Structure formats: structure tokens, C-alpha cells
């Protein structure tokens, strides 16, 4: 069975993702062009890897890049509780503008944990750039820091999605589009 045959439906095809990523990068470029300090883009591993890679190549500014990892998901589709930071920043973000780059915001608990973490490290502002947002599932509201902004690629209905960095059981991240798996794959 080929990888693509596991997909029930493509929700966001490659060209639509590429176009939206370019728009987000232009917004970020425009919003930060007059800042004296280059913003720090912090990708949330592993899901944001493809999005971050494409986004930073479209930003026409000096930026620095780092990663964090926050684990709360098990190997299934249901969160297993409060997130924990299992890989911390290498860069010092004190007095810097941080942009947390996420694949998807679901309940919001991972994001609020990461924002609080960046604030505790002295970031002067914390923005969020997420490719997908599932507002219907939100349990924890996102409180940005300083002049931080919320950049969102697409609103997503309450589906469990895979591809373009997002996984099910650590697989399907390498799909170039975002889609839904066939129901039999989950069983
Ligand atoms: P939250 O803490 O509930 O907002 O979950 C955020 C994290 O859960 C994301 O960064 C993803 O890694 C993962 N996640 C949430 N929904 C999905 C999904 O539909 N597909 C794949 N991963 C997801």
C-alpha cells in the first residue's frame, strides 16, 4: 500500500499551503522590518519542521532560528495531559522578539506552556505563527506577550490531520500536503 493511498481526503494541497506560507512570511516581514533586533523564530519540534523551513525562506529579514520540543501527545490522537518542555532553546531570547512557529493549535495547552516559557526567559514580545488552528477544540486561551501577534495560516475543522510535518504515530510527516487518514489506519 503506497503512502498516498492511506489518505481519505486532502484538505490543504501543496500549492495552497505554499501560497499561504508566502503570505504569512510577507506579513511577518512587514511587521518586523523596523525592529532593531532580528526576531527569533522558534519552531516547535517535530511537527513545525516543514512549515518553519518553508516560512523562513520567504521572510525577507535577518532572523535567527531555534527549536523547542514540548511533549504532550502519546502515539495516538488524544493528548495525554499537560505538556512538558523536553528540548529547550539554545539561544538567549532575553529582550528579543520571539515568534513561536507551530504546526497546529488544538486545545492550546502546548502553546500557552511555550508562551509562558518564552516570557520567563525575558522575551520582550512573544508572537505565534501557526499553520493550522482548530478553534473549536480550544480549552486554554492564547495570551500573547508584549506587542506579540497571532499569525494563522488556515482554520481547520475538528479533524485529526496528518502531513506537512504533522504525524499520526510518528508517521505521515513527509506527506507534502495535509489530509485525513482512512479510518481503518487508526485501528
Ligand atoms: P494542543 O496542546 O492540544 O494545542 O496540541 C498541540 C500539538 O498537538 C500540536 O503541536 C501537534 O503536535 C499535536 N496535534 C494536535 N492536533 C493534531 C492533528 O490533528 N494532527 C497531528 N497533530 C496534532
Boltz pocket constraint, residues with backbone or C-beta under 6 A from the ligand:
constraints:
  - pocket:
      binder: B
      contacts: [[A, 44], [A, 47], [A, 72], [A, 73], [A, 79], [A, 83], [A, 102], [A, 103], [A, 104], [A, 105], [A, 106], [A, 107], [A, 108], [A, 109], [A, 110], [A, 111], [A, 159], [A, 160], [A, 161], [A, 162], [A, 166], [A, 167], [A, 168]]
      max_distance: 6.0
